[in-house]
Amino acid sequence: MARGQQKLQSQQKNLKKAADKKKGQAADQKTAAMAALVHTCPVCRTQMPDPKTFKQHFESKHPKSPMPPELVDVQA
């Protein structure tokens, strides 16, 4: 039990380091995911990562609405 106090301090320090690392990592993943969603549907404001997915979404969810000009040439 000679190292009891040091052991507790070390455990607390390691827990704090792990929590800080985990907190920072989650924010990085969120920002990266949000940066990947670059196309926004003008009808429902849903965000999609690429034009192919955007066109598929638009054709299935909004068949009566006119196709946006940026989706006319996209191959789905």
N, CA, C and O atoms as CSV, one atom per row, in Angstrom:
chain,resi,resn,atom,element,x,y,z
A,1,MET,N,N,0.811,-1.198,0.000
A,1,MET,CA,C,0.000,0.000,0.000
A,1,MET,C,C,0.851,1.257,0.000
A,1,MET,O,O,0.335,2.357,0.200
A,2,ALA,N,N,2.128,1.106,-0.219
A,2,ALA,CA,C,2.990,2.274,-0.207
A,2,ALA,C,C,2.699,3.174,-1.409
A,2,ALA,O,O,2.898,4.387,-1.329
A,3,ARG,N,N,2.234,2.604,-2.514
A,3,ARG,CA,C,1.975,3.403,-3.711
A,3,ARG,C,C,0.489,3.661,-3.900
A,3,ARG,O,O,0.072,3.981,-5.013
A,4,GLY,N,N,-0.299,3.539,-2.893
A,4,GLY,CA,C,-1.746,3.707,-2.995
A,4,GLY,C,C,-2.158,5.073,-3.509
A,4,GLY,O,O,-2.982,5.178,-4.417
A,5,GLN,N,N,-1.588,6.116,-2.931
A,5,GLN,CA,C,-1.940,7.487,-3.347
A,5,GLN,C,C,-1.489,7.755,-4.785
A,5,GLN,O,O,-2.231,8.346,-5.570
A,6,GLN,N,N,-0.280,7.324,-5.127
A,6,GLN,CA,C,0.231,7.530,-6.484
A,6,GLN,C,C,-0.616,6.768,-7.505
A,6,GLN,O,O,-0.874,7.254,-8.607
A,7,LYS,N,N,-1.041,5.570,-7.117
A,7,LYS,CA,C,-1.867,4.752,-8.003
A,7,LYS,C,C,-3.193,5.458,-8.295
A,7,LYS,O,O,-3.627,5.505,-9.446
A,8,LEU,N,N,-3.828,6.000,-7.279
A,8,LEU,CA,C,-5.097,6.707,-7.464
A,8,LEU,C,C,-4.914,7.941,-8.351
A,8,LEU,O,O,-5.727,8.205,-9.236
A,9,GLN,N,N,-3.836,8.692,-8.102
A,9,GLN,CA,C,-3.582,9.881,-8.916
A,9,GLN,C,C,-3.342,9.501,-10.381
A,9,GLN,O,O,-3.830,10.166,-11.295
A,10,SER,N,N,-2.598,8.442,-10.582
A,10,SER,CA,C,-2.302,7.991,-11.942
A,10,SER,C,C,-3.576,7.542,-12.657
A,10,SER,O,O,-3.765,7.845,-13.835
A,11,GLN,N,N,-4.442,6.830,-11.956
A,11,GLN,CA,C,-5.701,6.376,-12.549
A,11,GLN,C,C,-6.583,7.561,-12.928
A,11,GLN,O,O,-7.179,7.576,-14.005
A,12,GLN,N,N,-6.663,8.543,-12.052
A,12,GLN,CA,C,-7.475,9.725,-12.334
A,12,GLN,C,C,-6.930,10.498,-13.535
A,12,GLN,O,O,-7.686,10.965,-14.387
A,13,LYS,N,N,-5.611,10.623,-13.585
A,13,LYS,CA,C,-4.977,11.330,-14.693
A,13,LYS,C,C,-5.239,10.601,-16.013
A,13,LYS,O,O,-5.530,11.242,-17.023
A,14,ASN,N,N,-5.139,9.279,-16.014
A,14,ASN,CA,C,-5.381,8.493,-17.229
A,14,ASN,C,C,-6.844,8.550,-17.661
A,14,ASN,O,O,-7.132,8.581,-18.857
A,15,LEU,N,N,-7.767,8.564,-16.709
A,15,LEU,CA,C,-9.181,8.695,-17.041
A,15,LEU,C,C,-9.462,10.046,-17.693
A,15,LEU,O,O,-10.223,10.134,-18.656
A,16,LYS,N,N,-8.848,11.086,-17.167
A,16,LYS,CA,C,-9.045,12.423,-17.725
A,16,LYS,C,C,-8.476,12.498,-19.140
A,16,LYS,O,O,-9.100,13.080,-20.028
A,17,LYS,N,N,-7.295,11.914,-19.354
A,17,LYS,CA,C,-6.688,11.902,-20.685
A,17,LYS,C,C,-7.580,11.149,-21.675
A,17,LYS,O,O,-7.786,11.611,-22.798
A,18,ALA,N,N,-8.103,10.005,-21.269
A,18,ALA,CA,C,-8.953,9.206,-22.146
A,18,ALA,C,C,-10.245,9.942,-22.483
A,18,ALA,O,O,-10.711,9.885,-23.621
A,19,ALA,N,N,-10.826,10.628,-21.507
A,19,ALA,CA,C,-12.060,11.379,-21.741
A,19,ALA,C,C,-11.809,12.538,-22.704
A,19,ALA,O,O,-12.623,12.789,-23.593
A,20,ASP,N,N,-10.703,13.240,-22.539
A,20,ASP,CA,C,-10.375,14.347,-23.438
A,20,ASP,C,C,-10.138,13.845,-24.857
A,20,ASP,O,O,-10.572,14.472,-25.824
A,21,LYS,N,N,-9.459,12.729,-24.978
A,21,LYS,CA,C,-9.176,12.169,-26.295
A,21,LYS,C,C,-10.472,11.727,-26.971
A,21,LYS,O,O,-10.672,11.979,-28.159
A,22,LYS,N,N,-11.335,11.081,-26.230
A,22,LYS,CA,C,-12.599,10.607,-26.780
A,22,LYS,C,C,-13.488,11.785,-27.179
A,22,LYS,O,O,-14.145,11.743,-28.219
A,23,LYS,N,N,-13.509,12.815,-26.369
A,23,LYS,CA,C,-14.325,13.995,-26.647
A,23,LYS,C,C,-13.854,14.681,-27.930
A,23,LYS,O,O,-14.678,15.052,-28.766
A,24,GLY,N,N,-12.583,14.850,-28.090
A,24,GLY,CA,C,-12.031,15.485,-29.279
A,24,GLY,C,C,-12.229,14.657,-30.523
A,24,GLY,O,O,-12.461,15.206,-31.600
A,25,GLN,N,N,-12.142,13.358,-30.400
A,25,GLN,CA,C,-12.290,12.462,-31.543
A,25,GLN,C,C,-13.720,12.486,-32.067
A,25,GLN,O,O,-13.921,12.478,-33.282
A,26,ALA,N,N,-14.706,12.514,-31.200
A,26,ALA,CA,C,-16.104,12.531,-31.620
A,26,ALA,C,C,-16.400,13.806,-32.397
A,26,ALA,O,O,-17.123,13.765,-33.393
A,27,ALA,N,N,-15.870,14.903,-31.973
A,27,ALA,CA,C,-16.101,16.168,-32.670
A,27,ALA,C,C,-15.476,16.123,-34.062
A,27,ALA,O,O,-16.064,16.637,-35.015
A,28,ASP,N,N,-14.297,15.518,-34.196
A,28,ASP,CA,C,-13.650,15.421,-35.492
A,28,ASP,C,C,-14.471,14.568,-36.449
A,28,ASP,O,O,-14.601,14.906,-37.626
A,29,GLN,N,N,-15.021,13.477,-35.960
A,29,GLN,CA,C,-15.835,12.607,-36.806
A,29,GLN,C,C,-17.112,13.314,-37.238
A,29,GLN,O,O,-17.547,13.174,-38.382
A,30,LYS,N,N,-17.703,14.060,-36.342
A,30,LYS,CA,C,-18.927,14.795,-36.680
A,30,LYS,C,C,-18.661,15.839,-37.749
A,30,LYS,O,O,-19.428,15.960,-38.704
A,31,THR,N,N,-17.588,16.590,-37.599
A,31,THR,CA,C,-17.294,17.633,-38.580
A,31,THR,C,C,-16.945,17.023,-39.928
A,31,THR,O,O,-17.309,17.573,-40.968
A,32,ALA,N,N,-16.247,15.898,-39.924
A,32,ALA,CA,C,-15.913,15.230,-41.182
A,32,ALA,C,C,-17.171,14.709,-41.864
A,32,ALA,O,O,-17.297,14.803,-43.085
A,33,ALA,N,N,-18.091,14.168,-41.096
A,33,ALA,CA,C,-19.341,13.663,-41.665
A,33,ALA,C,C,-20.178,14.804,-42.235
A,33,ALA,O,O,-20.775,14.664,-43.303
A,34,MET,N,N,-20.223,15.927,-41.531
A,34,MET,CA,C,-20.994,17.065,-42.018
A,34,MET,C,C,-20.348,17.676,-43.268
A,34,MET,O,O,-21.055,18.169,-44.147
A,35,ALA,N,N,-19.034,17.649,-43.352
A,35,ALA,CA,C,-18.345,18.189,-44.515
A,35,ALA,C,C,-18.588,17.325,-45.744
A,35,ALA,O,O,-18.539,17.821,-46.870
A,36,ALA,N,N,-18.848,16.033,-45.541
A,36,ALA,CA,C,-19.084,15.127,-46.662
A,36,ALA,C,C,-20.471,15.316,-47.271
A,36,ALA,O,O,-20.684,14.947,-48.425
A,37,LEU,N,N,-21.409,15.878,-46.529
A,37,LEU,CA,C,-22.767,16.072,-47.032
A,37,LEU,C,C,-22.837,17.416,-47.761
A,37,LEU,O,O,-23.142,18.446,-47.160
A,38,VAL,N,N,-22.550,17.389,-49.061
A,38,VAL,CA,C,-22.415,18.639,-49.798
A,38,VAL,C,C,-23.643,18.995,-50.637
A,38,VAL,O,O,-23.814,20.163,-50.988
A,39,HIS,N,N,-24.497,18.034,-50.968
A,39,HIS,CA,C,-25.675,18.309,-51.802
A,39,HIS,C,C,-26.912,18.373,-50.926
A,39,HIS,O,O,-27.142,17.486,-50.104
A,40,THR,N,N,-27.707,19.417,-51.098
A,40,THR,CA,C,-28.915,19.604,-50.300
A,40,THR,C,C,-30.130,19.610,-51.209
A,40,THR,O,O,-30.160,20.336,-52.202
A,41,CYS,N,N,-31.122,18.815,-50.880
A,41,CYS,CA,C,-32.361,18.752,-51.647
A,41,CYS,C,C,-33.132,20.060,-51.443
A,41,CYS,O,O,-33.365,20.470,-50.306
A,42,PRO,N,N,-33.530,20.716,-52.541
A,42,PRO,CA,C,-34.248,21.987,-52.391
A,42,PRO,C,C,-35.675,21.823,-51.865
A,42,PRO,O,O,-36.265,22.786,-51.375
A,43,VAL,N,N,-36.230,20.626,-51.960
A,43,VAL,CA,C,-37.602,20.399,-51.520
A,43,VAL,C,C,-37.664,20.104,-50.024
A,43,VAL,O,O,-38.400,20.762,-49.289
A,44,CYS,N,N,-36.886,19.109,-49.572
A,44,CYS,CA,C,-36.984,18.681,-48.171
A,44,CYS,C,C,-35.760,19.033,-47.328
A,44,CYS,O,O,-35.733,18.749,-46.131
A,45,ARG,N,N,-34.752,19.644,-47.937
A,45,ARG,CA,C,-33.527,20.077,-47.246
A,45,ARG,C,C,-32.710,18.911,-46.661
A,45,ARG,O,O,-31.939,19.106,-45.722
A,46,THR,N,N,-32.878,17.714,-47.210
A,46,THR,CA,C,-32.062,16.574,-46.795
A,46,THR,C,C,-30.697,16.704,-47.458
A,46,THR,O,O,-30.603,17.117,-48.614
A,47,GLN,N,N,-29.639,16.353,-46.731
A,47,GLN,CA,C,-28.285,16.464,-47.274
A,47,GLN,C,C,-27.788,15.093,-47.724
A,47,GLN,O,O,-28.017,14.085,-47.056
A,48,MET,N,N,-27.097,15.073,-48.875
A,48,MET,CA,C,-26.561,13.845,-49.435
A,48,MET,C,C,-25.098,14.023,-49.815
A,48,MET,O,O,-24.666,15.138,-50.108
A,49,PRO,N,N,-24.323,12.926,-49.812
A,49,PRO,CA,C,-22.883,13.050,-50.052
A,49,PRO,C,C,-22.479,13.201,-51.518
A,49,PRO,O,O,-21.455,13.823,-51.802
A,50,ASP,N,N,-23.255,12.649,-52.459
A,50,ASP,CA,C,-22.836,12.728,-53.858
A,50,ASP,C,C,-24.033,12.927,-54.785
A,50,ASP,O,O,-25.172,12.705,-54.374
A,51,PRO,N,N,-23.791,13.345,-56.035
A,51,PRO,CA,C,-24.902,13.638,-56.947
A,51,PRO,C,C,-25.724,12.407,-57.324
A,51,PRO,O,O,-26.925,12.523,-57.571
A,52,LYS,N,N,-25.099,11.238,-57.372
A,52,LYS,CA,C,-25.835,10.025,-57.729
A,52,LYS,C,C,-26.906,9.724,-56.679
A,52,LYS,O,O,-28.055,9.446,-57.021
A,53,THR,N,N,-26.531,9.781,-55.421
A,53,THR,CA,C,-27.477,9.563,-54.332
A,53,THR,C,C,-28.547,10.650,-54.332
A,53,THR,O,O,-29.722,10.379,-54.082
A,54,PHE,N,N,-28.137,11.864,-54.611
A,54,PHE,CA,C,-29.064,12.993,-54.651
A,54,PHE,C,C,-30.126,12.765,-55.732
A,54,PHE,O,O,-31.312,12.997,-55.496
A,55,LYS,N,N,-29.701,12.309,-56.920
A,55,LYS,CA,C,-30.661,12.076,-58.002
A,55,LYS,C,C,-31.605,10.939,-57.656
A,55,LYS,O,O,-32.805,11.036,-57.909
A,56,GLN,N,N,-31.078,9.853,-57.077
A,56,GLN,CA,C,-31.932,8.736,-56.670
A,56,GLN,C,C,-32.950,9.195,-55.637
A,56,GLN,O,O,-34.123,8.830,-55.711
A,57,HIS,N,N,-32.509,9.982,-54.691
A,57,HIS,CA,C,-33.412,10.521,-53.669
A,57,HIS,C,C,-34.502,11.367,-54.318
A,57,HIS,O,O,-35.683,11.223,-54.000
A,58,PHE,N,N,-34.100,12.247,-55.225
A,58,PHE,CA,C,-35.050,13.169,-55.828
A,58,PHE,C,C,-36.089,12.417,-56.658
A,58,PHE,O,O,-37.275,12.746,-56.618
A,59,GLU,N,N,-35.642,11.397,-57.417
A,59,GLU,CA,C,-36.569,10.615,-58.245
A,59,GLU,C,C,-37.542,9.809,-57.404
A,59,GLU,O,O,-38.700,9.647,-57.788
A,60,SER,N,N,-37.093,9.302,-56.267
A,60,SER,CA,C,-37.982,8.465,-55.455
A,60,SER,C,C,-38.873,9.265,-54.511
A,60,SER,O,O,-40.026,8.893,-54.295
A,61,LYS,N,N,-38.364,10.351,-53.950
A,61,LYS,CA,C,-39.118,11.110,-52.942
A,61,LYS,C,C,-39.938,12.259,-53.523
A,61,LYS,O,O,-40.964,12.639,-52.957
A,62,HIS,N,N,-39.490,12.813,-54.649
A,62,HIS,CA,C,-40.168,13.984,-55.216
A,62,HIS,C,C,-40.423,13.782,-56.714
A,62,HIS,O,O,-39.922,14.564,-57.523
A,63,PRO,N,N,-41.181,12.764,-57.104
A,63,PRO,CA,C,-41.356,12.484,-58.541
A,63,PRO,C,C,-42.134,13.571,-59.290
A,63,PRO,O,O,-41.949,13.730,-60.496
A,64,LYS,N,N,-42.996,14.316,-58.603
A,64,LYS,CA,C,-43.806,15.333,-59.274
A,64,LYS,C,C,-43.084,16.675,-59.411
A,64,LYS,O,O,-43.477,17.512,-60.223
A,65,SER,N,N,-42.050,16.877,-58.633
A,65,SER,CA,C,-41.309,18.141,-58.682
A,65,SER,C,C,-40.363,18.148,-59.881
A,65,SER,O,O,-39.863,17.095,-60.276
A,66,PRO,N,N,-40.113,19.307,-60.456
A,66,PRO,CA,C,-39.157,19.364,-61.577
A,66,PRO,C,C,-37.729,19.088,-61.089
A,66,PRO,O,O,-37.334,19.498,-59.997
A,67,MET,N,N,-36.979,18.389,-61.922
A,67,MET,CA,C,-35.597,18.009,-61.599
A,67,MET,C,C,-34.709,19.262,-61.566
A,67,MET,O,O,-34.750,20.069,-62.495
A,68,PRO,N,N,-33.913,19.429,-60.512
A,68,PRO,CA,C,-32.983,20.570,-60.471
A,68,PRO,C,C,-31.977,20.474,-61.626
A,68,PRO,O,O,-31.609,19.371,-62.030
A,69,PRO,N,N,-31.535,21.603,-62.153
A,69,PRO,CA,C,-30.637,21.586,-63.315
A,69,PRO,C,C,-29.310,20.869,-63.065
A,69,PRO,O,O,-28.723,20.330,-64.003
A,70,GLU,N,N,-28.828,20.851,-61.828
A,70,GLU,CA,C,-27.551,20.180,-61.564
A,70,GLU,C,C,-27.660,18.663,-61.610
A,70,GLU,O,O,-26.638,17.976,-61.618
A,71,LEU,N,N,-28.897,18.117,-61.640
A,71,LEU,CA,C,-29.075,16.661,-61.669
A,71,LEU,C,C,-29.430,16.127,-63.043
A,71,LEU,O,O,-29.537,14.912,-63.211
A,72,VAL,N,N,-29.615,16.978,-64.017
A,72,VAL,CA,C,-30.077,16.526,-65.332
A,72,VAL,C,C,-29.075,15.588,-65.982
A,72,VAL,O,O,-29.483,14.570,-66.541
A,73,ASP,N,N,-27.772,15.887,-65.935
A,73,ASP,CA,C,-26.777,15.053,-66.624
A,73,ASP,C,C,-26.235,13.921,-65.772
A,73,ASP,O,O,-25.430,13.136,-66.274
A,74,VAL,N,N,-26.628,13.790,-64.516
A,74,VAL,CA,C,-26.059,12.768,-63.622
A,74,VAL,C,C,-26.624,11.403,-63.978
A,74,VAL,O,O,-27.830,11.241,-64.164
A,75,GLN,N,N,-25.721,10.416,-64.069
A,75,GLN,CA,C,-26.132,9.030,-64.322
A,75,GLN,C,C,-26.417,8.345,-62.997
A,75,GLN,O,O,-25.544,8.257,-62.134
A,76,ALA,N,N,-27.644,7.860,-62.838
A,76,ALA,CA,C,-28.020,7.214,-61.573
A,76,ALA,C,C,-27.809,5.725,-61.628
A,76,ALA,O,O,-28.074,5.027,-60.649
